[in-house]
């Protein structure tokens, strides 16, 4: 099972508005050539397909799409491979946010 992490500012006392906004994410990820924005994330299984509505910033890594999902002011990402860890740290640093498990 993959570990899920949350990129958040809620732990920072000195910040006025801790929420990470959609506009902020769109501006940041637009500068990243290996990310695309999608309002639907589709997962294909062996017998079915599931679509999830939301705000997803899809990172293309070795022909695999890794979703960073914005939800309620935080970004969520599952660590499906070790390559995701440095990218997650890079994103959190750029957004001046912390990383917590869960």
Secondary structure, DSSP 4 states (H G I P E B T S, - for coil): --EEEEEESTT-TT-S--PPPHHHHHHHHHT-TTEEEEEEEEEE-SS-EEEEEEEEEEEEETTEEEEEEEETTEEEEEESSTHHHHHHHHHHHHTT-EEEE-
